[in-house]
Amino acid sequence: RAADLRARRAGHLHAAARAPFLDERLSTRAEEPPTAAGHPSKDLPNLGPKYALSKHSKNLHLNWLLLYRIPEHVFTLTWLCRLDAGHNELKELSPSIGALVNLEQLWLNENPITTLPVEVHLCTKLVVIDVRETKVEKLPREIGRLTVLLELDLLDTPYGAELKAKGLYETSDDTE
């Protein structure tokens, strides 16, 4: 125990070792639709260490985890500035996203998501929303309330194509 304390002070312990209580409480499973054979969801790696690291970095990277939903616990991490859930199987984003009041960057690229919840406008510090290469067909009008939003990436989305056809959206490739 004294050695653990010394190592912790020296910063040598992995985040999971600093917060072992997170392992059991915060482990999660992807919620996927039942397969034809009715097999249960695959277990995901324990997300506890990612949650613990996010407290220091203010970033949470949940990309490439084959998530069908973002675990509800994520929406209690109000210190987050960046949430990267790209390259998953997300079809929707929970309205609980509105609880992330310090969120500045939301990365949902390369997911089959079709829209964002109205509550995204409660993330008033959002500067970047990346939904490129998704199936986004529409966005809530409340997104217009995001007064500091600088980048809304709609590249390779049905909505981006619709806006581009109307001359209302251009990419950096269009301006070169």
N, C-alpha and C positions, 0 to 999 in steps of 0.2 A: 504494500500500500504506500509506503514512504517512497519507494522507487517510482511508482506510478505518479505520485505527486511531483517528484523531481523532474520526471520526464515531461509531465504536463506543463510545468513551468518553463521547461526548455523548449517546448513546442514540438516534441518528437513523436507524440502519439497521433495516430490517424484520427480523423474526425469521429469515426464510429467508436473508437476507444474512449474519446472524451465524452461521448454522449451515448453510452450503451443502452439507456432507457429508450432511445429512439428506435432501436432495432425492432423490438417487438411491437411497439405502439404504432409505428408509422409504416410498417411493411404493408404492401398493397398488392392487389392483383388487377390485371387489366379486365375490364368488363367487356367481353366480346359476345356477339350473338352466338347462340349455340350452333355448333357445326351439325352437318347432316347426321354424323354419327353420334351426336349428343355429348361429345367429350367436353369436360370442363375447361375453363380458361387456363392458359399456361401461367405458371407463377412468374412474376416479374422479379428482377433483382430487388433487394431491399433498398428502398428509397431513403431510409433514415439518414445515411451519411450525406446524401445530396441535400436534404433539408438542413442538416447541421451546417454544412459548408455555405449554404446560401445566406445564412445569418451574417457571416463575415463578408462575403463577396457581394451580396445583394442581388446575385444572379442565380437563377435555377435553370439548369439544362436538363430537360426531359426528352430530348430528341433521340430518335432511333430506338425507342423502347417498345414499339408496337402497341402503344396505348390506344384504347378505344374511347377513353375518357380521361380527363385530368383528375387525379384523386382530389376529393373535396378538401382534404387537409391543406392542399396548396393554397387555397383561397383564404386561409388563416394567416399566411406568411405575409403580413402587411408591410414588411420592410422591403419586399422585392422591388427592384427597379427594372429587372429584365427577366422575362419568362420566355424561354425557348422551348417550344413543344413541337418543333418542325419534324417532318419525316416520321409521322406516326400514322394512325388510322382513325383520327378524330373526325367524327361526323358532325359534332356540335360542341359548343363551348358553353359551360354552365353559366347561368346568370350570376352566380356567385363571384364571377370575375370582377364585378363592381366593388368588391371589398378590398381589392388591391389598389388602394388609394395612392401609393407611391410608385406605381408601375409607370415606367417611361418607355419601355420597349416590349412589344408583344409579337412574337415570332410563331406563326402557325403554318408556315410554308409547307407545301407538299403533304397536305392532308386532304381527305375527301369532304371537308367542311363546306357547307353551302351558304352560311350566313353567320353573322355575329349577333350576340344577344344585345338588346337595347341597353342593358346595364353597362356595357363597355364605356358609355359616356361618363360614368362615375369615376373612371380612371383619368382624372383631369390632367395628370402630368404626362400622358402619353405623347411621345414625340414620334415614334415609329410603330406602325402596324404593318406587318409583312404577312400577306396572305397569297403570295405568288404561288402559282402552280397548284391552286386548290380548285374547288368547284363552286366558289363563291358566285352566286347569281344576283345577290342584292345585299345592301348594307342598310342598317337602320338609319333613319334620317337624323337621329340624335347624335350620330358621329360628328355632325357639324358643330356640336357644342365643345368639341375638343380644340380649344383655342391655341394650344401649343403644338398641335400635330403638324409635323413637317413632311413626313413621308408615309404615304399609303401605297404600298406596293401591290398592285393588282395584275401584274404581268402573268400572262397565260391563265387567266380566269375568264369564265363566261361574262362576268360583269365588266371586267376590264376591256374585253373585246367589244361589248355593246357600247361602252362609253367612247372607245377609240373610234368606232364607226360613226359616232355622232360628233366627233371632233372634240370631245370633252376630256380626253385622257391621252397623255403621251408619255413615252418612256425616254430614258436618256439616249437610247438607240435612235429614236425618232428625231432627236434634235441635232444629231451629229451630221 
